[in-house]
C-alpha cells in the first residue's frame, strides 16, 4: 500500500519499527519509548516541511488536476491530485 499511495496519491507512508522484537513484553514498552522518544519527536517536527495546498488557475480560481509542481534544485516533481 505504501508504494501505491506514493506513486498515485502523493502520500508518503512509513512504517516505524522501534525494536527487533515484533511483540515486546509490556514491561519493556517504557524502555522502548525512552530509547526512541527524541527521534520520534524530531520526526514529528519535520513531517510538515514541504509544500501543501491547492493548485488553482490564477484567473478563474478553478482547481487544476494533474498539474506538475517542480522546484528548482529538487529532482522529484509532484503531480497535483483532483
TORKOL-4160 file (C-alpha; in steps of 0.2 Angstrom, whole numbers, padded with zeros to 4 digits, m for minus):
82
<pt num="1" X="0000" Y="0000" Z="0000"/>
<pt num="2" X="0014" Y="0012" Z="0004"/>
<pt num="3" X="0021" Y="0011" Z="m0014"/>
<pt num="4" X="0004" Y="0013" Z="m0022"/>
<pt num="5" X="0000" Y="0029" Z="m0011"/>
<pt num="6" X="0017" Y="0036" Z="m0015"/>
<pt num="7" X="0015" Y="0034" Z="m0034"/>
<pt num="8" X="m0003" Y="0038" Z="m0036"/>
<pt num="9" X="m0009" Y="0049" Z="m0022"/>
<pt num="10" X="0007" Y="0059" Z="m0017"/>
<pt num="11" X="0006" Y="0051" Z="0000"/>
<pt num="12" X="0022" Y="0046" Z="0008"/>
<pt num="13" X="0018" Y="0032" Z="0021"/>
<pt num="14" X="0031" Y="0025" Z="0033"/>
<pt num="15" X="0032" Y="0010" Z="0045"/>
<pt num="16" X="0042" Y="0013" Z="0061"/>
<pt num="17" X="0050" Y="m0001" Z="0070"/>
<pt num="18" X="0056" Y="0003" Z="0087"/>
<pt num="19" X="0065" Y="m0013" Z="0091"/>
<pt num="20" X="0069" Y="m0030" Z="0083"/>
<pt num="21" X="0055" Y="m0038" Z="0093"/>
<pt num="22" X="0038" Y="m0038" Z="0085"/>
<pt num="23" X="0029" Y="m0040" Z="0101"/>
<pt num="24" X="0039" Y="m0033" Z="0116"/>
<pt num="25" X="0033" Y="m0038" Z="0133"/>
<pt num="26" X="0023" Y="m0024" Z="0141"/>
<pt num="27" X="0037" Y="m0022" Z="0154"/>
<pt num="28" X="0049" Y="m0016" Z="0141"/>
<pt num="29" X="0037" Y="m0003" Z="0132"/>
<pt num="30" X="0043" Y="0011" Z="0144"/>
<pt num="31" X="0061" Y="0007" Z="0139"/>
<pt num="32" X="0057" Y="0007" Z="0120"/>
<pt num="33" X="0049" Y="0024" Z="0122"/>
<pt num="34" X="0064" Y="0031" Z="0131"/>
<pt num="35" X="0076" Y="0024" Z="0118"/>
<pt num="36" X="0066" Y="0032" Z="0104"/>
<pt num="37" X="0057" Y="0047" Z="0111"/>
<pt num="38" X="0069" Y="0060" Z="0104"/>
<pt num="39" X="0070" Y="0053" Z="0087"/>
<pt num="40" X="0051" Y="0051" Z="0086"/>
<pt num="41" X="0048" Y="0069" Z="0092"/>
<pt num="42" X="0061" Y="0076" Z="0079"/>
<pt num="43" X="0052" Y="0066" Z="0065"/>
<pt num="44" X="0035" Y="0073" Z="0070"/>
<pt num="45" X="0043" Y="0091" Z="0070"/>
<pt num="46" X="0050" Y="0088" Z="0052"/>
<pt num="47" X="0035" Y="0079" Z="0045"/>
<pt num="48" X="0026" Y="0095" Z="0039"/>
<pt num="49" X="0041" Y="0103" Z="0030"/>
<pt num="50" X="0037" Y="0105" Z="0012"/>
<pt num="51" X="0023" Y="0111" Z="0001"/>
<pt num="52" X="0005" Y="0108" Z="0004"/>
<pt num="53" X="m0011" Y="0116" Z="m0003"/>
<pt num="54" X="m0021" Y="0118" Z="m0019"/>
<pt num="55" X="m0016" Y="0121" Z="m0037"/>
<pt num="56" X="m0028" Y="0134" Z="m0044"/>
<pt num="57" X="m0029" Y="0143" Z="m0060"/>
<pt num="58" X="m0023" Y="0161" Z="m0057"/>
<pt num="59" X="m0038" Y="0169" Z="m0067"/>
<pt num="60" X="m0053" Y="0158" Z="m0063"/>
<pt num="61" X="m0048" Y="0151" Z="m0046"/>
<pt num="62" X="m0053" Y="0133" Z="m0053"/>
<pt num="63" X="m0043" Y="0119" Z="m0046"/>
<pt num="64" X="m0030" Y="0111" Z="m0058"/>
<pt num="65" X="m0029" Y="0092" Z="m0059"/>
<pt num="66" X="m0013" Y="0083" Z="m0063"/>
<pt num="67" X="m0003" Y="0099" Z="m0063"/>
<pt num="68" X="0016" Y="0096" Z="m0061"/>
<pt num="69" X="0024" Y="0105" Z="m0047"/>
<pt num="70" X="0043" Y="0107" Z="m0050"/>
<pt num="71" X="0055" Y="0115" Z="m0038"/>
<pt num="72" X="0072" Y="0121" Z="m0044"/>
<pt num="73" X="0086" Y="0111" Z="m0036"/>
<pt num="74" X="0074" Y="0096" Z="m0031"/>
<pt num="75" X="0074" Y="0081" Z="m0043"/>
<pt num="76" X="0057" Y="0075" Z="m0038"/>
<pt num="77" X="0042" Y="0083" Z="m0046"/>
<pt num="78" X="0025" Y="0081" Z="m0038"/>
<pt num="79" X="0008" Y="0080" Z="m0048"/>
<pt num="80" X="m0007" Y="0088" Z="m0040"/>
<pt num="81" X="m0022" Y="0077" Z="m0037"/>
<pt num="82" X="m0040" Y="0080" Z="m0041"/>
